[in-house]
């Protein structure tokens, strides 16, 4: 019997459907303030948005406008007491339907980030996951 890839990632357990995600980097669902602007435009306008999750590989942003795949952005992420500046690139964008205004989920990955900031993100995620287990 052959299972589809979706079926392989979702199996029944005695508690219900369990979803398994094969991710390269552990990620946590957390709402974080972010400021961003598009690198390749003349407009330097910085917009305030939120990240809905974070990993040491990137962020899930909630944006007010569509950003095409491969668009380069500059972000300032506020993580705890630290502001982290980084370059990111859009991996995918999805429109959220059924809302009063257009909003887009946008997966981005880090392309330019200071090693110390990346380590801070890793430590933050590890500590957050440990607290959630308690």
VOTOR-296551 format. One record per residue (C-alpha): residue in three letters; z, x, y. Coordinates in steps of 0.1 Angstrom, whole numbers, plus 2048, in hexadecimal, padded with zeros to 3 digits. Each point is the difference from the previous one (the first is absolute). Layout:
REM residues N
(atom "ALA"; (Z; X; Y));
...
END
This chain:
REM residues 134
(atom "UNK"; (800; 800; 800));
(atom "UNK"; (7F6; 80E; 822));
(atom "UNK"; (814; 7FA; 81F));
(atom "UNK"; (7F2; 800; 823));
(atom "UNK"; (80D; 81A; 818));
(atom "UNK"; (814; 7E5; 812));
(atom "UNK"; (80F; 7F4; 7E0));
(atom "UNK"; (809; 824; 7F7));
(atom "UNK"; (813; 803; 821));
(atom "UNK"; (813; 7DF; 7FB));
(atom "UNK"; (813; 7F8; 7E0));
(atom "UNK"; (817; 7E4; 7F6));
(atom "UNK"; (825; 808; 7FC));
(atom "UNK"; (81D; 7EA; 7F8));
(atom "UNK"; (806; 7FD; 825));
(atom "UNK"; (7DC; 7F7; 80A));
(atom "UNK"; (7E2; 814; 80B));
(atom "UNK"; (806; 824; 807));
(atom "UNK"; (7E7; 814; 815));
(atom "UNK"; (7FC; 825; 7FA));
(atom "UNK"; (7F0; 815; 81B));
(atom "UNK"; (7F3; 822; 7F8));
(atom "UNK"; (805; 811; 821));
(atom "UNK"; (7FE; 825; 808));
(atom "UNK"; (81D; 7FE; 818));
(atom "UNK"; (81F; 7EA; 7FE));
(atom "UNK"; (800; 7E6; 81C));
(atom "UNK"; (81A; 7EA; 80F));
(atom "UNK"; (7FC; 7DE; 810));
(atom "UNK"; (810; 803; 823));
(atom "UNK"; (7F7; 7F5; 822));
(atom "UNK"; (7FD; 81D; 819));
(atom "UNK"; (7F4; 802; 824));
(atom "UNK"; (7DF; 813; 805));
(atom "UNK"; (7EB; 808; 81E));
(atom "UNK"; (7DB; 808; 7FA));
(atom "UNK"; (7DF; 806; 811));
(atom "UNK"; (7DD; 806; 7F3));
(atom "UNK"; (7F6; 825; 802));
(atom "UNK"; (7DA; 7FD; 804));
(atom "UNK"; (800; 7E9; 81E));
(atom "UNK"; (802; 808; 825));
(atom "UNK"; (81C; 7E6; 803));
(atom "UNK"; (821; 810; 7FD));
(atom "UNK"; (813; 7DF; 7FF));
(atom "UNK"; (81E; 802; 7E9));
(atom "UNK"; (809; 7E0; 7ED));
(atom "UNK"; (822; 7F7; 7F1));
(atom "UNK"; (7FE; 7F3; 7DC));
(atom "UNK"; (815; 801; 7E1));
(atom "UNK"; (7FD; 812; 7DF));
(atom "UNK"; (809; 7EA; 7E2));
(atom "UNK"; (804; 81C; 7E8));
(atom "UNK"; (801; 826; 7FF));
(atom "UNK"; (7FA; 81C; 7E6));
(atom "UNK"; (7FC; 825; 805));
(atom "UNK"; (7DA; 7F9; 7FD));
(atom "UNK"; (7FD; 7E6; 81B));
(atom "UNK"; (809; 7DF; 80F));
(atom "UNK"; (7F7; 7DB; 7FE));
(atom "UNK"; (7FA; 7F4; 824));
(atom "UNK"; (7FE; 7DD; 80E));
(atom "UNK"; (7E5; 802; 81B));
(atom "UNK"; (7F3; 7E8; 81A));
(atom "UNK"; (7DC; 80B; 7FC));
(atom "UNK"; (7E9; 80B; 7E4));
(atom "UNK"; (7FD; 825; 7FA));
(atom "UNK"; (7E3; 80C; 7E9));
(atom "UNK"; (806; 816; 7E2));
(atom "UNK"; (801; 825; 80A));
(atom "UNK"; (80B; 7F9; 824));
(atom "UNK"; (817; 81B; 80C));
(atom "UNK"; (820; 7F5; 812));
(atom "UNK"; (81D; 812; 811));
(atom "UNK"; (822; 7F0; 7F7));
(atom "UNK"; (823; 805; 80C));
(atom "UNK"; (818; 7F3; 7E5));
(atom "UNK"; (824; 7F9; 808));
(atom "UNK"; (813; 808; 7E0));
(atom "UNK"; (826; 7FE; 805));
(atom "UNK"; (809; 816; 81D));
(atom "UNK"; (7E0; 814; 7FE));
(atom "UNK"; (7DE; 7FA; 810));
(atom "UNK"; (7E4; 80E; 7EB));
(atom "UNK"; (7DD; 807; 80E));
(atom "UNK"; (7E4; 801; 7E7));
(atom "UNK"; (7DA; 7FC; 7FB));
(atom "UNK"; (7F6; 7E6; 7E7));
(atom "UNK"; (7DF; 7F3; 7F2));
(atom "UNK"; (7F9; 7DC; 7F6));
(atom "UNK"; (7FC; 7FC; 7DA));
(atom "UNK"; (7FC; 7DA; 800));
(atom "UNK"; (803; 7E1; 816));
(atom "UNK"; (806; 7DC; 7F7));
(atom "UNK"; (801; 7E1; 817));
(atom "UNK"; (81E; 7EA; 7FD));
(atom "UNK"; (7F5; 7DB; 7FF));
(atom "UNK"; (813; 7E1; 80A));
(atom "UNK"; (80F; 80F; 820));
(atom "UNK"; (7FF; 7F5; 824));
(atom "UNK"; (7EF; 821; 80A));
(atom "UNK"; (7EC; 81A; 7EC));
(atom "UNK"; (816; 81A; 7F0));
(atom "UNK"; (7F6; 81B; 7E8));
(atom "UNK"; (812; 814; 7E5));
(atom "UNK"; (7F4; 823; 802));
(atom "UNK"; (808; 81B; 7E7));
(atom "UNK"; (7FF; 823; 80F));
(atom "UNK"; (806; 823; 7F2));
(atom "UNK"; (80E; 81E; 812));
(atom "UNK"; (7E6; 81A; 80A));
(atom "UNK"; (814; 814; 819));
(atom "UNK"; (826; 802; 7FE));
(atom "UNK"; (819; 81C; 806));
(atom "UNK"; (80F; 80C; 7DF));
(atom "UNK"; (824; 7FA; 80C));
(atom "UNK"; (7F7; 7DC; 809));
(atom "UNK"; (7F1; 7FA; 7DE));
(atom "UNK"; (81F; 80E; 7F0));
(atom "UNK"; (815; 7E9; 816));
(atom "UNK"; (7EC; 7E2; 7F3));
(atom "UNK"; (804; 80B; 7DC));
(atom "UNK"; (826; 803; 804));
(atom "UNK"; (802; 7DF; 813));
(atom "UNK"; (7ED; 7EE; 7E3));
(atom "UNK"; (816; 811; 7E5));
(atom "UNK"; (820; 7F7; 812));
(atom "UNK"; (7F4; 7DC; 806));
(atom "UNK"; (7F7; 7FB; 7DC));
(atom "UNK"; (822; 80E; 7F4));
(atom "UNK"; (812; 7E8; 817));
(atom "UNK"; (7EC; 7E3; 7F3));
(atom "UNK"; (809; 808; 7DC));
(atom "UNK"; (826; 7FE; 808));
END
